[in-house]
Every structure is written in C-alpha cells, then in structure tokens.
Amino acid sequence: MKKIILKKTLLFALLWFVGASGLAQQRTYCNPMDISYRYNFEQLNERISYRSGADPVIINHKVGNKPGEYFLFVTISGGWWKSKDLVSWQYVVPDKWPMEDMCAPAALSVRDTLFLFQSTFEQRPIFYSTEPEKGKLKFYNRWLPRLPKDIGPWDPALFHDPDTDKWFMYWGSSNVYPIFGAELDHRRRLTYLNPEPSKAYQPMFWLDPWQHGWERFGPNHSDPIKPFTEGAWMTKHNGKYYLQYGAPGTEYNVYANGTYVGKDPLGPFEYAPYNPIAYKPGGYATGTGHGNTFQDNFGNYWNTGTTWLGIVWGMERRIVMHPAGFDKDDQLYANTRFGDFPHHLSTGKWENSNVLFTGWMLLNYRKPVMASSTLDTLRAELTVDENPRTFWVPTQNKAGETLTTDLGAEHDIRAVQVNYVDYKNTIFDSDSTVYTQFRLYASKDGKKWDKIADLTSEPKRDRACAYVELPRPVRGRYVRYEHVYTAGPYVAINGFRVFGNGLGKAPATPVKLAAVRQKDQRNADIAWEKVPGAVGYNILWGIAKDKLYQTYQIWNDQPNKLELRALNVGVPYYFAIESFNENGVSTVSEVIGPR
C-alpha cells in the first residue's frame, strides 16, 4: 500500500513539475486561433502595417495508415502551418510561392497528395506536394486555362468525390455573380473538363437576401448594400453534397457560412432551411464566414471561418474554428455557443459538441483594470470590454509595463488570452525579430504575487492572439500581465481575457422570454427578463425544439431585447435562453415556438 501511495506521490510531483515548467501538453484552445499571423505587404507603399489572417482552410492530410497531420492555409501568409493536434501550429516556408502570394487558397488531400491552388482572374498553376510538412511544392498543372473576364476562379475550392473518382472546382467572390462550379479532367492535369472556356463552368446559386435575412449586408444585417457571396467549400455526407458559402461580407459581426444541398456535385442544389450553418454575431470574436468544413483524426467535424478586426485596415482579420457536425437528419451545423471561450480539443469521437466547452467562464468582463502607464486616451479598461476594436497602449514599448485586473473576489483561474493589434506599427516582414513574450502573475491580496506563466521560457514565436492554458487551477483575485517584448514602436492590447470559475452559484434561468415575428418574416423581436447576478445571456434558436443550433450572445449591461434579423422567410422557429456569470451557466429556459 505504501509503495502505491509513494508511486502516486511521485507521479503527482512529476506532473506538477512538467506543468510548472510550461512543458505540459495543452488540452484546450480559444478563438481567435493562436497562430503566428503574418504581416501583410499590400499596404506597404502607404506604410500601413498590420497582421492579418482570413479565409482559412484546414486539411487533414493522411499518408498511408498514419494519423493525419493538419495543414492550415490562410490568405496572404507566404506559406502555411502544420499541426498534429489542432492547437500547436508550426509555420512552414515553402520552396516556391507566387510573387503575388495566395489569396483564399484552395487545398485538398487525395491519396497521399496535397493539392493547392490560388485565387485568380488570370492563368495560374495548380501545385501539389507529397511532403507538405517540409514545404516542398511541385507543379501539377503549370497553366490552368483562363476563364472569361471577371469570372475567376476567385476564392476557389477543390473537391474530389471518392465514390466516383471525379474532380470538381467551385468558386466565386462577388455581389454580382453567383457561386460557380466546374468538373475537372484528371487525365489532363485537372484542367476544365469542357475545353471551351465559356462552357467550362456553370452557376450553382445566387444570394437571395429577400428570403434569407442573414444574407443581408451590414452590422446585424442593417445595410441595404447588395451582399457578397464567397468562400465556396464542398462536403459530401451520406450521399448528399453540401455546397458551403460565406455571406454577406467580411466587415461585420454577421459574417457567416451557409449551405445548399444536392444529390449531384453540380446540382441542382436546394437551400437548406436551417441556414446559416455557422453564425456568431455576438461576443468578442464575431463572425464565422469564409472557411471550410473538415474532419479530425477521430471523425469529428469542424468548421473554420474569419472574424473581423478592422482597426488598422478594413481587411484586418483573424481566424476561428468551431466544432461542427451532421445531426440525425443530416443537418449540417456548427456550434458557436461560447465560441470565443476555451474549449477542449478532441480526444475521441463525441456525439454532442457541447461536451467540448470547458465551462471556464470569462472572469473579468468590465472588471477594474489598472495600467502602469497610458498613452493619450487608450485606457486600460478598453482591454476588458470585449470589444476587439478598442485597445490599451502604454507610453512606451518596454519590458515591465503592466496590466492588472481585479476579479472582485477569489476565483479559480484556468487560462488567460492576450490579444494584440498593430497600433501605428512599422513592421512589414514577419522575420526573426517578430515575436511575443510576457509573464503572467496571480495574487490573492494584490501584494504577494506568484508567477503563473512565462513566455520567455518558450521558443520565440509571434502570438497576436496568445492563449495560455494553466497546467492546474490557480486561486486568486488579481491577475497581472507583465510585458516583455513585441516588435514595433508600440504595445497595443485589445483583449486581456481571464477564464476560470468563481466560487459562487450560477445565475437563475431567465424567465418571460418572448419572440414575436415581424411582418417582415426575416426579423423577430426577442425580449426577456434580466436575471440578478448574470453577466450575459445566450439566445438560442433553431428550426426544431431539439435543433437550437444558433446562438446570439448578449451582455447583461445591454438592453434585454434584440431585433434578430437572420431568419428565413417561410421557416418556423423555436427559441430559448440561458444566462451565465463567472460561476457557470443556468439551465436552458423552456423552449417557445414555433414563431
């Protein structure tokens, strides 16, 4: 018995040491994704410097019977990233690359080979690689034929049907043209099957914002500008073809992914009544549009997308990833509930993606926060308002600058996310001088501080969305960020987010939920009664009582009403609501509807 106890003690000590030294394997992730976003060169002549990432495609590339390795392709990144676990991403520099870089690239893995193709309105090659982990690219088709003017293929997606061994391409990025599709001829190196350029492709579908409320442009679908469709992607499931697309535009909180469904790769396609499939208009990392759907090594589905930042430049963005899947009725959906809070990574096949939510709550929403110094009006409290377009800047970019947040009471701290922006930056190349370092401390009384994380003990890498999972819970009331290094003349932080659990009770379930469909069926007025002690609410809705896949997160300091403008005409909906605070989440209210 003593030997068993001794062994357990030694094991615990070893695990503690591994965790304290920062070597413990990370088990969770948090959106926006923590990758080394690259500096964009497009505004170099205007001297506008910013990191950005958009239009993600994650490919599970399998070679033989080995577990797949994940490859991430992102707009204008000069290369790609590789990962074995979907959380630790290593940047790969390719041995050849287009001079103009790649925008919204198409990627596909078929029979040990990875194919890659860039957006273009000209003639460009299709690349392939049997060693993408080493950055080795070869030409598969040196000169894909030109299509008629303005047709593309821009925002392309490649698809191989494993049941028929046929190949296809889909594309489109416009508020004038539809999503297009074409069959490719594998015998002629994946050129278009029909050699006549004007007949090589055909329209798949157009946007219909008059019937689909979520396809309307602007913040909360309020702008009359004609919306954009883009970001095609094809997924085959149970003999059906799901042609995914992004809409209505990348610049707002309502950027989403939708799908049409057909029985043939080139249609005809029918609009799925449960659209959009991925939608996150509320919270910190809003927007889920223009990504792809893929399966991990356990067979679970995921949906990637783009979240908008737009501080330094209109197209300044980050990327997100949400668990997804097909339900018993083959309905494709992505789970964005608490989508920018920490989630577990898959360790096996799951049936309900809600099990991935860690239950770690945001502990410092609009809580007091103090800074060692402040430049002009760029105050410390702007790091805890959950608005990614407001930020704090200290007077100097020097080691020792601090942010200290007061949680108000002792909590169990589990993770911290620090998000940076490029305020008046002068960096245009993500070279070896571009990396991120800081230390984190916790305290119970604001006097005695314990170091809980130290990025200086890790290999240097750039982390614009640095997410630090603690190896074990830390009890504390105060959390401090101590700056060490970022490249450029300024430090600018737009999100200092502390996650964990309070020691009290979760809030009560909201009551008096009402949902009234307007005369314009694309809209509904939602109202509820506020709950004492709540920090926020999740409004849940869907096309059946057991299909409440959509979520709109609202903070408690906002009005207890919402005009929801994302509904489809002629489709009845069901609604429910839950509340949350630092301690946890309430039970879901009674479902009302149909409306």
Residue, then its C-alpha position, 0 to 999 in steps of 0.5 A: m500500500k505504501k509503495i502505491i501511495l509513494k508511486k502516486t506521490l511521485l507521479f503527482a510531483l512529476l506532473w506538477f513539475v512538467g506543468a510548472s515548467g510550461l512543458a505540459q501538453q495543452r488540452t484546450y484552445c480559444n478563438p481567435m486561433d493562436i497562430s503566428y499571423r503574418y504581416n501583410f505587404e499590400q499596404l506597404n507603399e502607404r506604410i500601413s502595417y498590420r497582421s492579418g489572417a482570413d479565409p482559412v482552410i484546414i486539411n487533414h492530410k493522411v499518408g498511408n495508415k498514419p494519423g493525419e497531420y493538419f495543414l492550415f492555409v490562410t490568405i496572404s501568409g507566404g506559406w502555411w502551418k502544420s499541426k498534429d493536434l489542432v492547437s500547436w501550429q508550426y509555420v512552414v516556408p515553402d520552396k516556391w510561392p507566387m510573387e503575388d502570394m495566395c489569396a483564399p487558397a484552395a487545398l485538398s488531400v487525395r491519396d497521399t497528395l496535397f493539392l493547392f491552388q490560388s485565387t485568380f482572374e488570370q492563368r495560374p498553376i495548380f501545385y501539389s506536394t507529397e511532403p507538405e510538412k517540409g514545404k516542398l511544392k511541385f507543379y501539377n498543372r503549370w497553366l490552368p486555362r483562363l476563364p472569361k473576364d471577371i469570372g475567376p476562379w476567385d476564392p476557389a475550392l477543390f473537391h474530389d468525390p471518392d465514390t466516383d473518382k471525379w474532380f470538381m472546382y467551385w468558386g466565386s467572390s462577388n455581389v454580382y455573380p453567383i457561386f460557380g462550379a466546374e468538373l475537372d479532367h484528371r487525365r489532363r492535369l485537372t484542367y476544365l473538363n469542357p475545353e471551351p472556356s465559356k462552357a467550362y463552368q456553370p452557376m450553382f446559386w445566387l444570394d437571395p437576401w429577400q428570403h434569407g435575412w442573414e444574407r443581408f449586408g451590414p452590422n446585424h444585417s442593417d445595410p441595404i448594400k447588395p451582399f457578397t457571396e464567397g468562400a465556396w467549400m464542398t462536403k459530401h455526407n451520406g450521399k448528399y453534397y453540401l455546397q458551403y458559402g460565406a455571406p454577406g461580407t467580411e466587415y461585420n459581426v454577421y459574417a457567416n457560412g451557409t449551405y445548399v444541398g444536392k444529390d449531384p456535385l453540380g446540382p441542382f442544389e436546394y437551400a437548406p432551411y436551417n441556414p446559416i450553418a455557422y453564425k456568431p454575431g455576438g461576443y468578442a470574436t464575431g463572425t464565422g464566414h469564409g472557411n471550410t468544413f473538415q474532419d479530425n483524426f477521430g471523425n469529428y467535424w469542424n468548421t473554420g471561418t474569419t472574424w473581423l478586426g478592422i482597426v488598422w485596415g478594413m481587411e484586418r482579420r483573424i481566424v476561428m474554428h468551431p466544432a461542427g457536425f451532421d445531426k440525425d437528419d443530416q443537418l449540417y451545423a456548427n456550434t458557436r455557443f461560447g465560441d470565443f471561450p476555451h474549449h477542449l480539443s478532441t480526444g475521441k469521437w463525441e456525439n454532442s459538441n457541447v461536451l467540448f466547452t470547458g465551462w471556464m467562464l470569462l472572469n473579468y468582463r468590465k472588471p477594474v483594470m489598472a495600467s502602469s502607464t497610458l498613452d493619450t486616451l487608450r485606457a486600460e479598461l478598453t482591454v476588458d470590454e470585449n470589444p476587439r476594436t478598442f485597445w490599451v497602449p502604454t507610453q512606451n514599448k518596454a519590458g515591465e509595463t503592466l496590466t492588472t485586473d481585479l476579479g472582485a473576489e477569489h476565483d479559480i483561474r484556468a487560462v488567460q488570452v492576450n490579444y494584440v493589434d498593430y497600433k501605428n506599427t512599422i513592421f512589414d516582414s514577419d522575420s526573426t525579430v517578430y515575436t511575443q513574450f510576457r509573464l503572467y502573475a496571480s495574487k490573492d491580496g494584490k501584494k504577494w504575487d506568484k508567477i503563473a506563466d512565462l513566455t520567455s521560457e518558450p521558443k520565440r514565436d509571434r502570438a497576436c492572439a496568445y492563449v495560455e492554458l494553466p497546467r492546474p487551477v490557480r486561486g486568486r483575485y488579481v491577475r497581472y500581465e507583465h510585458v516583455y517584448t513585441a516588435g514595433p514602436y508600440v504595445a497595443i492590447n485589445g483583449f486581456r481575457v481571464f477564464g476560470n470559475g468563481l466560487g459562487k452559484a450560477p445565475a437563475t434561468p431567465v424567465k418571460l422570454a418572448a419572440v414575436r415575428q415581424k411582418d417582415q418574416r426575416n426579423a423577430d423581436i426577442a425580449w426577456e427578463k434580466v436575471p440578478g447576478a448574470v453577466g450575459y445571456n445566450i439566445l438560442w434558436g433553431i428550426a426544431k425544439d431539439k435543433l437550437y443550433q444558433t446562438y446570439q450572445i448578449w451582455n447583461d449591461q445591454p438592453n434585454k431585447l434584440e431585433l434578430r434579423a437572420l431568419n428565413v422567410g417561410v421557416p418556423y422557429y423555436f427559441a430559448i435562453e440561458s444566462f451565465n456569470e463567472n460561476g457557470v451557466s443556468t439551465v436552458s429556459e423552456v423552449i417557445g415556438p414555433r414563431 
